[in-house]
């Protein structure tokens, strides 16, 4: 990261945050206005649930990507693109609502999860509402072609979740299976944010493709970093305890690499732990040690770096001077995703 | 009903079923083909859940309405309208999946509910999938205007559910509130089936409006009949026990009318029962008697009849000889909804 920017990771992150601040503020403003408009037509309790779930200090990464991609392609600025971009935050929060029901989650971003605060019924229904609203926005503001891309992404998300569901007690997974699952679960939607942004910005096929691949790689790297943080994160910074994935028996890349590479003894030891609920909770440090022994963490990290390098390379197609600012911002965002520690 | 057709209710129903049979069969065929196409791209478990939920002898009333409305307006027949109509069955089943999770249902149509057969996670996710697919079909096959109508309907459904949620322990409801809730929960979507059918059939504003009102009234009458059957239905015919709504403290029109009209003594008696879980389960016959005393059932039935009469009147705009068959079929369907005993 520092090689790219000539500064330390921390300085780089602060600089990125400064650069994206005006766009993030505008996303927040447009969202507040949209919620105000909705509140005239919707049930008060539904509005309360929507505000609770949406106004919680989210990073707004998804709408930001749409805005940057569109601006990079059309070279102009207009409010419509912010309204379109909201769709991605709405869909994201819709999936969080349903995920929290599915996981029976207690908290989200340091507050009671929506299912705890308002009950399962409200969480499912408000998720359905946001899902419908996001699709309506996409169709209305970006057209049928965009809606198709969007629906492919949401189908892919469900498909990825089912793949994971079917693989629930399968501790012998392949790297390929892992990438199929995270592509469906995370990357397809991030790819849709940038591809639909490109479409809204009037991009040609080459640019559209470049931004789709950028988004897809960014999404994969984002998920991989998430999975790494679940082993190596600092709870004081991430705000959530490590070891959740292991406790749930979730096979993420570091562990998959270790199981695949381990010698007979280590492999049997790992599988014995994985098959028992209690051991998965108590043997976190032992498992971490074995993963490290087989370079599970370093190779996972390297994989994320490769994906981000490829994402950055895709941006080369935007070579005009006027595109420099947003191109560089997308490049920096990719580095930011890689370097994030929370 | 017999006044309209010159035959007994039973004969009328059998005749209607015969008339709609070719369309229903075609809906089933098109759905099977669509599922086959999907199965090439989707996870096997997801496909299994979809087939389980969709291929269960559903009445296919919603897609049928779209097809009849479209045919009435364009006077022609084509396969595309069947493909479009599927969207309404998909959305319907998506809501059933989520409803069954919300109600923690054991059975649906005499089989284990999808949440029992495949678990809550699968039920939520497969519902999300069908929801997304239905919107994609609408956008792709009927355009943005249709997508807007569709989204208004799905928003309205969530809104209606929230209204009901907020009113959960409010036993002193108005007739107006009841109609607001059933319009959101049921009628808006039925109105969307016929209005989008009209749109796809190239209808002018007058015909579109007529079919929207027809659908809305049909939907309300459908829900009212449902609510009546929960008190007066024959379990041997409906396949489900009566008294569920009362047991759950759900305020439907017969009970609302009774509470509003009852004298002081009867009203206090009713409210005492309503406020206690156990009494709501044990005093079904007593409550039924009080509702009947205040004409709660007969006036509810009359309300449904008025709605259906108004729905039928809307069809007068389709006065050409070539429209006679489908117009009469929509008229008969309205009567069928009113007279249904399961």
Contacts between the chains, C-beta under 8 A, distances in Angstrom:
chain1	res1	chain2	res2	distance
A	41	B	155	7.9
A	41	B	159	7.9
A	42	B	155	7.5
A	42	B	159	5.7
A	42	B	162	7.9
A	43	B	159	5.1
A	43	B	162	4.0
A	43	B	163	5.4
A	43	B	166	6.8
A	44	B	166	7.5
A	45	B	162	5.1
A	45	B	165	6.6
A	45	B	166	5.0
A	46	B	158	6.6
A	46	B	159	6.2
A	46	B	162	4.3
A	98	B	124	5.4
A	98	B	125	7.6
A	98	B	128	6.5
A	101	B	120	7.8
A	101	B	124	6.5
A	102	B	120	7.0
A	102	B	121	4.9
A	102	B	124	6.0
A	102	B	125	7.7
A	120	B	101	7.8
A	120	B	102	7.0
A	121	B	102	4.9
A	121	B	161	7.6
A	121	B	165	6.1
A	122	B	162	7.4
A	122	B	165	6.7
A	124	B	98	5.5
A	124	B	101	6.5
A	124	B	102	6.0
A	124	B	124	6.8
A	125	B	98	7.6
A	125	B	102	7.7
A	125	B	158	4.9
A	125	B	161	5.2
A	125	B	162	6.5
A	125	B	165	7.9
A	126	B	158	7.2
A	128	B	98	6.5
A	128	B	131	6.7
A	128	B	154	7.2
A	128	B	158	5.6
A	129	B	154	7.7
A	129	B	155	6.2
A	129	B	158	4.2
A	129	B	159	7.9
A	131	B	128	6.6
A	131	B	131	6.0
A	131	B	132	7.2
A	132	B	131	7.2
A	132	B	135	7.0
A	132	B	151	5.3
A	132	B	154	4.2
A	132	B	155	6.1
A	132	B	158	7.6
A	133	B	151	7.0
A	133	B	155	7.0
A	135	B	132	7.0
A	135	B	135	4.6
A	135	B	136	7.9
A	135	B	139	7.7
A	135	B	147	7.6
A	135	B	151	7.1
A	136	B	135	7.9
A	136	B	147	6.3
A	136	B	148	6.7
A	136	B	151	3.8
A	139	B	135	7.6
A	139	B	139	4.7
A	139	B	144	5.5
A	139	B	147	4.5
A	140	B	144	5.9
A	140	B	147	7.2
A	140	B	148	6.7
A	143	B	144	7.5
A	144	B	139	5.5
A	144	B	140	5.9
A	144	B	143	7.5
A	144	B	144	7.3
A	147	B	135	7.6
A	147	B	136	6.3
A	147	B	139	4.5
A	147	B	140	7.2
A	147	B	147	7.6
A	148	B	136	6.7
A	148	B	140	6.7
A	151	B	132	5.3
A	151	B	133	7.0
A	151	B	135	7.1
A	151	B	136	3.8
A	154	B	128	7.2
A	154	B	129	7.7
A	154	B	132	4.2
A	155	B	41	7.9
A	155	B	42	7.5
A	155	B	129	6.2
A	155	B	132	6.1
A	155	B	133	7.0
A	158	B	46	6.6
A	158	B	125	4.9
A	158	B	126	7.2
A	158	B	128	5.7
A	158	B	129	4.2
A	158	B	132	7.6
A	159	B	41	7.9
A	159	B	42	5.7
A	159	B	43	5.1
A	159	B	46	6.3
A	159	B	129	7.9
A	161	B	121	7.6
A	161	B	125	5.2
A	162	B	42	7.9
A	162	B	43	4.0
A	162	B	45	5.1
A	162	B	46	4.3
A	162	B	122	7.4
A	162	B	125	6.6
A	163	B	43	5.4
A	165	B	45	6.6
A	165	B	121	6.1
A	165	B	122	6.7
A	165	B	125	7.9
A	166	B	43	6.8
A	166	B	44	7.5
A	166	B	45	5.0
